[in-house]
Amino acid sequence: MPTVLAESGSHRVKYALAIGVVASILGETMKIIGVFAPLALLLLASCAAPAAVSDINDSMVKVRGNRFTPVAEIDSTAQNACGQYKKTAVKMSQFCTDSQCAFQDTLYVCK
């Protein structure tokens, strides 16, 4: 059928056909994205390591997480740890624990 339309000589028909093909492809692509996007987000979220206290005393706490661990979770873990001493956590630094920076330690001072 595209050959018949192309031989008709009408540019409008050619453009209409092209737009129809593009719309069809985009429609199918959006269906695929609609199915796989939530799955991709779920897999990405499952890569986040839970924040964990790796070192603590009455004046500082070190919290470890990976690059997908939410900052709010790391901060909350530090606040809870300093809270044991009736102090609040103040973020001082963050540094990688390996060459790929897959895991990071965040140092907090308990004030």
SEKEZA-673458 format. One record per atom (N, C-alpha, C): atom name; x, y, z. Coordinates in Angstrom, 3 decimals, padded with zeros to 6 digits. Atoms other than C-alpha are relative to their C-alpha. Example, Ala and Ser with C-alpha at 12.3 -4.5 7.8 and 13.67 -1.06 7.14 Angstrom:
PT   site         c1         c2         c3
PT      N    000.890   -001.190    000.000
PT     CA    012.300   -004.500    007.800
PT      C    000.900    001.200    000.000
PT      N   -000.820   -001.190   -000.060
PT     CA    013.670   -001.060    007.140
PT      C   -000.770    001.090    000.730
END
This chain:
PT   site         c1         c2         c3
PT      N    000.808   -001.196    000.000
PT     CA    000.000    000.000    000.000
PT      C    000.858    001.270    000.000
PT      N   -000.806   -001.215    000.059
PT     CA    002.804    002.580    000.648
PT      C    000.471    000.311   -001.412
PT      N   -000.470   -000.242    001.358
PT     CA    004.000    002.107   -002.945
PT      C   -001.075    000.696   -000.818
PT      N    001.105   -000.610    000.743
PT     CA    000.584    002.994   -004.350
PT      C   -000.143    001.463    000.385
PT      N    000.121   -001.382   -000.434
PT     CA    000.413    006.140   -002.222
PT      C    001.176    000.842   -000.491
PT      N   -001.172   -000.750    000.444
PT     CA    003.943    007.150   -003.164
PT      C   -000.081    000.286   -001.494
PT      N    000.097   -000.199    001.443
PT     CA    003.183    006.737   -006.881
PT      C   -001.106    000.982   -000.354
PT      N    001.115   -000.898    000.318
PT     CA    000.094    008.918   -006.611
PT      C    000.475    001.422   -000.263
PT      N   -000.547   -001.309    000.265
PT     CA    002.316    012.011   -006.646
PT      C   -000.465    001.066    000.962
PT      N    000.492   -000.993   -000.947
PT     CA    000.483    013.768   -003.864
PT      C    000.921    000.055    001.208
PT      N   -000.895   -000.152   -001.145
PT     CA    002.894    015.145   -001.266
PT      C   -000.761   -000.095    001.321
PT      N    000.796    000.068   -001.216
PT     CA    000.090    015.450    001.269
PT      C   -000.240   -001.431    000.425
PT      N    000.238    001.410   -000.313
PT     CA   -000.631    011.754    001.065
PT      C    001.276   -000.621    000.538
PT      N   -001.286    000.535   -000.467
PT     CA    003.062    010.938    001.474
PT      C    000.269    000.434    001.439
PT      N   -000.240   -000.495   -001.350
PT     CA    003.351    013.154    004.536
PT      C   -000.959   -000.612    001.004
PT      N    000.989    000.608   -000.883
PT     CA    000.157    011.769    006.017
PT      C    000.396   -001.438    000.330
PT      N   -000.450    001.370   -000.213
PT     CA    001.497    008.249    005.561
PT      C    001.193   -000.013    000.951
PT      N   -001.179   -000.062   -000.861
PT     CA    004.825    009.184    007.158
PT      C   -000.381    000.325    001.438
PT      N    000.446   -000.365   -001.341
PT     CA    003.099    010.839    010.108
PT      C   -000.721   -001.168    000.660
PT      N    000.706    001.169   -000.530
PT     CA    000.878    007.789    010.534
PT      C    000.961   -001.080    000.464
PT      N   -000.998    001.017   -000.368
PT     CA    003.882    005.453    010.581
PT      C    000.728    000.420    001.270
PT      N   -000.708   -000.496   -001.180
PT     CA    005.745    007.628    013.098
PT      C   -000.898   -000.078    001.233
PT      N    000.929    000.055   -001.127
PT     CA    002.669    007.882    015.319
PT      C   -000.197   -001.432    000.473
PT      N    000.155    001.408   -000.356
PT     CA    002.257    004.120    015.207
PT      C    001.214   -000.508    000.774
PT      N   -001.237    000.424   -000.679
PT     CA    005.889    003.549    016.185
PT      C    000.075    000.612    001.393
PT      N   -000.028   -000.655   -001.298
PT     CA    005.674    006.114    018.993
PT      C   -001.012   -000.616    000.955
PT      N    001.018    000.629   -000.837
PT     CA    002.478    004.529    020.268
PT      C    000.473   -001.323    000.566
PT      N   -000.526    001.284   -000.462
PT     CA    004.099    001.110    020.459
PT      C    001.147    000.194    000.986
PT      N   -001.116   -000.282   -000.895
PT     CA    007.211    002.567    022.073
PT      C   -000.509    000.424    001.371
PT      N    000.549   -000.461   -001.272
PT     CA    005.132    004.300    024.741
PT      C   -000.631   -001.152    000.778
PT      N    000.551    001.170   -000.681
PT     CA    003.343    001.023    025.506
PT      C    001.116   -000.787    000.669
PT      N   -001.140    000.747   -000.548
PT     CA    006.708   -000.680    026.015
PT      C    000.577    000.739    001.200
PT      N   -000.543   -000.792   -001.106
PT     CA    008.018    002.178    028.184
PT      C   -000.947   -000.049    001.197
PT      N    000.984    000.042   -001.069
PT     CA    004.793    002.142    030.179
PT      C    000.059   -001.283    000.800
PT      N   -000.105    001.285   -000.685
PT     CA    005.333   -001.517    031.037
PT      C    001.311   -000.109    000.759
PT      N   -001.315    000.225   -000.582
PT     CA    009.062   -001.408    031.762
PT      C    000.482    001.106    000.938
PT      N   -000.463   -001.093   -000.862
PT     CA    009.476    001.998    033.459
PT      C   -000.222   -000.300    001.485
PT      N    000.166    000.317   -001.423
PT     CA    007.898    000.930    036.788
PT      C    000.926   -001.125    000.460
PT      N   -000.902    001.093   -000.348
PT     CA    009.949   -002.262    036.725
PT      C    001.427    000.509    000.177
PT      N   -001.345   -000.568   -000.106
PT     CA    013.158   -000.299    036.124
PT      C    000.143    000.802    001.290
PT      N   -000.052   -000.765   -001.240
PT     CA    012.346    002.043    039.015
PT      C    000.047   -000.914    001.217
PT      N   -000.002    000.959   -001.097
PT     CA    011.651   -000.901    041.277
PT      C    001.378   -000.627    000.157
PT      N   -001.337    000.596   -000.064
PT     CA    014.974   -002.513    040.382
PT      C    001.026    000.999    000.508
PT      N   -000.930   -001.026   -000.449
PT     CA    016.825    000.762    040.909
PT      C   -000.152    000.237    001.499
PT      N    000.236   -000.217   -001.431
PT     CA    015.219    001.271    044.314
PT      C    000.507   -001.168    000.826
PT      N   -000.459    001.164   -000.747
PT     CA    016.134   -002.258    045.321
PT      C    001.513   -000.042    000.109
PT      N   -001.462   -000.058   -000.073
PT     CA    019.815   -001.392    044.772
PT      C    000.480    000.852    001.159
PT      N   -000.406   -000.862   -001.104
PT     CA    019.834    001.077    047.662
PT      C    000.294   -000.843    001.233
PT      N   -000.359    000.694   -001.237
PT     CA    021.679   -000.261    050.690
PT      C   -000.575    000.794    001.171
PT      N    000.504   -000.742   -001.158
PT     CA    020.127    000.587    054.040
PT      C    001.163    000.716    000.699
PT      N   -001.019   -000.737   -000.743
PT     CA    022.029    003.205    056.029
PT      C    000.335   -000.775    001.268
PT      N   -000.429    000.753   -001.173
PT     CA    024.085    001.583    058.789
PT      C    001.106    000.762    000.724
PT      N   -001.037   -000.632   -000.807
PT     CA    026.157    002.970    061.638
PT      C    001.227   -000.897   -000.016
PT      N   -001.224    000.801    000.050
PT     CA    029.743    001.817    061.115
PT      C    000.964    000.345    001.130
PT      N   -000.839   -000.384   -001.139
PT     CA    031.347    003.695    064.042
PT      C   -000.762    001.053    000.797
PT      N    000.740   -000.957   -000.835
PT     CA    029.908    005.592    066.993
PT      C    000.701    000.175    001.340
PT      N   -000.338   -000.300   -001.390
PT     CA    030.915    007.283    070.230
PT      C   -000.779    001.246    000.385
PT      N    000.825   -001.117   -000.460
PT     CA    029.552    010.193    072.262
PT      C    000.272    001.314   -000.728
PT      N   -000.295   -001.258    000.693
PT     CA    031.164    012.825    069.999
PT      C   -000.136   -000.088   -001.518
PT      N    000.132    000.141    001.455
PT     CA    030.781    011.397    066.471
PT      C   -000.688   -001.310   -000.362
PT      N    000.585    001.220    000.544
PT     CA    028.978    008.862    064.333
PT      C    000.345   -000.052   -001.486
PT      N   -000.292    000.211    001.411
PT     CA    029.916    007.396    060.956
PT      C   -001.076   -000.933   -000.553
PT      N    001.087    000.773    000.599
PT     CA    027.078    006.149    058.733
PT      C    000.403   -000.411   -001.406
PT      N   -000.358    000.537    001.316
PT     CA    027.652    003.931    055.687
PT      C   -001.255   -000.270   -000.819
PT      N    001.059    000.288    000.966
PT     CA    025.428    003.715    052.619
PT      C    000.628   -000.090   -001.377
PT      N   -000.547    000.005    001.358
PT     CA    025.815    003.258    048.888
PT      C   -000.545    001.202   -000.762
PT      N    000.377   -001.202    000.758
PT     CA    025.240    005.755    046.094
PT      C   -001.507    000.123   -000.206
PT      N    001.453   -000.041    000.164
PT     CA    021.524    004.857    045.978
PT      C   -000.735    000.187    001.326
PT      N    000.634   -000.194   -001.305
PT     CA    020.883    005.237    049.720
PT      C   -000.460    001.450    000.113
PT      N    000.491   -001.381   -000.099
PT     CA    018.660    008.290    050.227
PT      C    000.725    000.781    001.109
PT      N   -000.691   -000.857   -000.964
PT     CA    020.401    011.171    052.014
PT      C   -000.836    000.151    001.266
PT      N    000.885   -000.139   -001.165
PT     CA    017.373    011.564    054.292
PT      C    000.117   -001.209    000.927
PT      N   -000.147    001.212   -000.816
PT     CA    017.808    007.963    055.468
PT      C    001.328    000.019    000.753
PT      N   -001.314   -000.087   -000.650
PT     CA    021.511    008.502    056.197
PT      C   -000.050    001.021    001.135
PT      N    000.128   -001.045   -001.025
PT     CA    020.742    011.737    058.092
PT      C   -000.826   -000.490    001.188
PT      N    000.873    000.512   -001.062
PT     CA    017.956    010.059    060.064
PT      C    000.729   -001.023    000.874
PT      N   -000.768    000.999   -000.745
PT     CA    020.224    007.171    061.056
PT      C    001.006    000.681    000.921
PT      N   -000.965   -000.744   -000.822
PT     CA    022.852    009.646    062.296
PT      C   -000.700    000.705    001.158
PT      N    000.740   -000.678   -001.067
PT     CA    020.248    011.631    064.263
PT      C   -000.401   -000.987    001.099
PT      N    000.384    001.020   -000.986
PT     CA    019.018    008.442    065.933
PT      C    001.205   -000.450    000.817
PT      N   -001.208    000.446   -000.702
PT     CA    022.588    007.397    066.802
PT      C    000.463    001.055    001.001
PT      N   -000.403   -001.075   -000.918
PT     CA    023.508    010.787    068.316
PT      C   -001.054    000.211    001.084
PT      N    001.083   -000.128   -000.966
PT     CA    020.139    010.828    070.040
PT      C    000.182   -000.882    001.218
PT      N   -000.283    000.872   -001.142
PT     CA    021.349    007.983    072.265
PT      C    000.766    000.757    001.079
PT      N   -000.789   -000.812   -000.930
PT     CA    023.659    010.556    073.869
PT      C   -000.681    001.348    000.266
PT      N    000.783   -001.226   -000.143
PT     CA    020.931    013.250    073.861
PT      C    000.676    001.173   -000.719
PT      N   -000.661   -001.001    000.834
PT     CA    022.795    015.130    071.121
PT      C   -000.595   -000.053   -001.401
PT      N    000.453   -000.007    001.390
PT     CA    022.039    016.103    067.527
PT      C    001.196   -000.162   -000.930
PT      N   -001.064    000.264    000.977
PT     CA    024.057    015.077    064.467
PT      C    000.161    001.189   -000.936
PT      N   -000.336   -001.059    000.950
PT     CA    025.818    017.692    062.339
PT      C    000.957   -000.604   -001.021
PT      N   -000.810    000.622    001.054
PT     CA    027.182    016.503    058.988
PT      C    001.324    000.751   -000.158
PT      N   -001.328   -000.595    000.149
PT     CA    030.925    017.091    058.645
PT      C    000.625   -000.333   -001.352
PT      N   -000.639    000.381    001.262
PT     CA    032.133    015.105    055.620
PT      C   -000.600   -001.294   -000.525
PT      N    000.424    001.241    000.649
PT     CA    031.389    012.333    053.182
PT      C    001.141   -000.452   -000.892
PT      N   -001.109    000.501    000.799
PT     CA    033.957    010.086    051.526
PT      C   -000.272   -001.423   -000.460
PT      N    000.165    001.336    000.581
PT     CA    034.151    006.966    049.379
PT      C    000.855   -001.001    000.757
PT      N   -000.755    001.041   -000.690
PT     CA    035.260    003.697    050.915
PT      C    000.700   -000.954   -000.971
PT      N   -000.655    000.845    000.999
PT     CA    036.352    002.049    047.652
PT      C    000.287    000.822   -001.255
PT      N   -000.435   -000.743    001.188
PT     CA    037.820    003.039    044.287
PT      C   -001.152    000.322   -000.963
PT      N    001.139   -000.268    000.862
PT     CA    034.452    002.854    042.478
PT      C   -001.039    000.887    000.683
PT      N    000.915   -000.815   -000.794
PT     CA    032.720    004.896    045.202
PT      C   -001.391   -000.646    000.077
PT      N    001.273    000.713   -000.131
PT     CA    030.048    002.205    045.482
PT      C   -000.581    000.213    001.400
PT      N    000.438   -000.254   -001.373
PT     CA    029.904    002.728    049.252
PT      C    000.646    001.278    000.505
PT      N   -000.478   -001.276   -000.523
PT     CA    030.259    006.010    051.093
PT      C   -000.250    000.049    001.501
PT      N    000.170   -000.265   -001.422
PT     CA    030.802    006.889    054.738
PT      C   -000.274    001.487    000.167
PT      N    000.298   -001.388   -000.322
PT     CA    029.296    010.077    056.077
PT      C    000.290    000.196    001.477
PT      N   -000.416   -000.271   -001.368
PT     CA    030.847    011.522    059.230
PT      C   -000.832    001.143    000.583
PT      N    000.795   -000.999   -000.714
PT     CA    028.682    013.420    061.719
PT      C    000.625    000.248    001.356
PT      N   -000.402   -000.339   -001.358
PT     CA    029.656    015.252    064.885
PT      C   -001.260    000.056    000.840
PT      N    001.142   -000.047   -000.916
PT     CA    027.311    014.762    067.815
PT      C    000.166    001.192    000.930
PT      N   -000.075   -001.209   -000.836
PT     CA    026.653    018.147    069.481
PT      C   -001.176    000.055    000.943
END
